[in-house]
Amino acid sequence: MRKDVMAGVAAVGAALIGGAAFYYLRERQTEEPDFRPLESDGDYQIRDYPAITVAETVVDGPRRDALDQGFRILADYIFARSRDGEKLAMTVPVMQDSGDPMASDPPLFDDDLEGAWRTRFVMPDGRGTDDLPDPPPGIDLVELPPRKVAVVSFSGVASDRLLADQEDRLRGWLARRGEIISAEPEYAFYNSPMIPGPLRRNEVWLALS
């Protein structure tokens, strides 16, 4: 390969790495809900969350496609593209579940992970349902009550298989503690797709109360 071509490839690679690093550092500073860690054990944690307000939408289809579409719908709301008025700050995590995380019945999706998937954006701290811009049709503002959740944190690109494996890990950790939880999983994503997999922060949550 010619030296000038090699130099060009190296420059592009450096720019991509630099851009990813910039976004990674910026995303680490993005607001997320306060919680009280009750127990920590490596990748596992029991957390106590206060009441938080979310904007949510439900999309039918494969989980990954539903997440992408749900994200766009909610992003248009917070950035005032689908409504008038102020823009809202982006927060993390972006949350996804099958519609009823506390349900003991089978989930709404089948073996191909298709069905009704709910995506949620956490609203900025201090903003309640009465203090937020009216959402367009298809989005609801909901106040989640205080609750306790079990969490496993992991990196990587959150494929369906990786999420299922991490859910199994979390249930196994809880079972070893004598806790059998029937709640459906919730997924929490903290990074944009441009962040390399090894640097991403993902979580599986199981509601305990």
C-alpha positions in Angstrom: 0.0 0.0 0.0 1.3 3.5 -0.9 2.6 5.6 1.9 0.1 8.4 1.1 -2.8 6.0 1.2 -1.6 4.5 4.4 -1.3 8.0 5.9 -4.8 8.8 4.8 -6.2 5.6 6.3 -4.4 6.4 9.6 -5.7 9.9 9.6 -9.3 8.7 9.1 -8.8 6.1 11.9 -7.5 8.7 14.3 -10.4 11.0 13.5 -12.9 8.2 14.2 -11.3 7.3 17.4 -11.0 10.9 18.5 -14.7 11.5 17.7 -15.8 8.4 19.6 -13.7 9.4 22.6 -15.3 12.9 22.6 -18.8 11.5 22.5 -17.9 8.9 25.1 -16.6 11.5 27.6 -19.7 13.7 26.9 -22.1 10.9 27.4 -20.4 10.0 30.8 -21.5 13.4 31.9 -25.2 13.0 30.8 -27.7 13.3 33.7 -29.1 10.0 35.0 -31.6 9.4 37.9 -30.2 9.4 41.4 -30.4 6.0 43.2 -29.2 4.6 46.5 -27.1 1.5 46.1 -28.2 -1.0 48.7 -25.8 -3.9 47.8 -23.0 -4.3 45.3 -21.3 -7.4 44.2 -19.0 -7.0 41.1 -21.3 -6.5 38.1 -24.4 -6.9 40.3 -26.2 -4.3 42.4 -29.4 -3.8 44.3 -30.6 -0.2 43.9 -33.3 1.9 45.5 -34.8 4.5 43.0 -37.0 7.4 44.0 -40.0 8.3 41.9 -39.0 9.4 38.4 -40.9 10.8 35.4 -40.6 9.2 32.0 -41.9 9.8 28.5 -42.8 6.5 26.9 -44.0 5.1 23.6 -44.9 1.6 22.5 -43.8 0.2 19.1 -44.6 -3.2 17.6 -42.0 -5.3 15.9 -38.6 -6.9 16.5 -36.9 -5.5 19.7 -34.0 -3.8 18.0 -36.2 -2.1 15.3 -38.8 -1.1 18.0 -36.0 0.5 20.0 -34.7 2.5 17.1 -38.2 3.7 16.2 -39.2 4.4 19.8 -35.9 6.4 20.3 -36.7 8.6 17.3 -40.3 9.2 18.4 -39.1 10.2 21.9 -36.1 12.2 20.6 -38.5 14.3 18.4 -40.5 15.0 21.6 -37.6 16.1 23.8 -35.9 18.1 21.1 -39.2 19.9 20.1 -39.4 18.5 16.6 -42.9 17.0 17.0 -44.3 19.8 19.2 -43.9 23.5 20.0 -42.1 24.9 23.0 -38.8 24.3 24.8 -36.3 21.7 24.2 -35.5 19.2 27.0 -32.2 17.9 28.0 -31.2 14.4 27.0 -30.8 12.0 29.9 -29.8 8.4 30.4 -30.6 5.6 30.4 -32.9 4.9 27.5 -35.1 2.1 28.9 -36.9 -0.7 27.1 -39.2 -3.4 28.2 -42.1 -5.6 26.9 -44.8 -3.4 28.4 -45.3 -4.7 32.0 -42.0 -5.5 33.9 -43.9 -6.6 37.0 -46.1 -9.1 35.2 -45.9 -12.8 36.1 -47.6 -13.8 32.8 -45.6 -14.6 29.7 -44.0 -11.6 28.0 -45.7 -9.9 25.0 -43.0 -11.1 22.5 -42.4 -14.5 21.0 -39.2 -16.5 20.4 -38.1 -14.0 17.7 -38.4 -11.2 20.2 -41.2 -9.5 18.3 -44.2 -7.9 19.9 -45.1 -4.6 21.7 -42.0 -3.0 23.0 -42.1 0.1 25.3 -39.2 2.6 25.1 -38.8 5.2 27.8 -36.8 8.4 28.2 -36.2 9.7 31.8 -37.2 13.3 32.1 -34.8 15.9 33.6 -34.6 16.0 37.4 -37.3 18.1 39.0 -39.7 17.9 36.0 -43.0 16.2 36.6 -46.0 15.3 34.4 -47.6 18.7 35.1 -44.4 20.6 34.4 -43.5 19.2 30.9 -44.6 20.1 27.4 -47.7 18.3 26.2 -46.6 15.2 24.2 -48.0 14.4 20.7 -50.2 11.3 20.2 -48.4 8.1 20.8 -46.3 9.4 23.8 -47.4 9.3 27.4 -45.9 11.1 30.4 -45.8 8.7 33.4 -44.5 9.0 36.9 -42.9 5.8 38.1 -43.2 5.1 41.8 -40.2 4.5 44.0 -38.9 1.0 43.7 -36.1 -1.4 44.3 -34.4 -3.2 41.4 -31.7 -5.8 40.9 -29.2 -4.8 38.2 -26.4 -6.4 36.2 -24.1 -4.1 34.3 -22.1 -5.2 31.2 -20.5 -3.8 28.0 -20.8 -4.8 24.4 -23.3 -4.3 21.6 -26.7 -5.2 23.2 -27.9 -8.0 20.9 -30.9 -10.1 21.9 -28.6 -13.0 22.8 -26.4 -10.9 25.0 -29.4 -9.4 26.8 -30.8 -12.9 27.4 -27.5 -14.2 28.7 -27.1 -11.3 31.1 -30.7 -11.7 32.3 -29.9 -15.4 33.1 -26.8 -14.2 35.0 -28.8 -11.8 37.1 -31.5 -14.4 37.8 -28.8 -16.9 38.8 -27.2 -14.3 41.2 -30.6 -13.6 42.8 -31.4 -17.4 43.0 -28.1 -18.0 44.9 -29.3 -15.4 47.4 -32.6 -17.3 47.7 -34.6 -14.8 45.6 -36.7 -16.2 42.7 -38.1 -13.2 40.7 -40.8 -13.6 38.1 -40.7 -9.9 36.9 -40.0 -9.4 33.2 -36.6 -7.7 32.4 -36.1 -4.1 31.7 -33.1 -3.0 29.6 -31.2 0.2 30.2 -28.8 1.7 27.6 -26.4 4.5 28.4 -24.6 5.2 25.1 -25.2 6.1 21.5 -24.5 3.6 18.7 -21.3 5.3 17.7 -19.6 4.3 21.0 -17.5 1.1 20.5 -19.0 -2.0 22.1 -16.3 -2.4 24.8 -16.9 1.1 26.0 -20.7 0.8 26.2 -22.7 0.6 29.5 -25.7 -1.6 29.3 -27.9 -3.0 32.2 -30.6 -5.5 32.7 -33.0 -4.6 35.6 -35.4 -6.9 37.5 -37.9 -5.1 39.7 -37.9 -6.4 43.3 -40.6 -4.1 44.6 
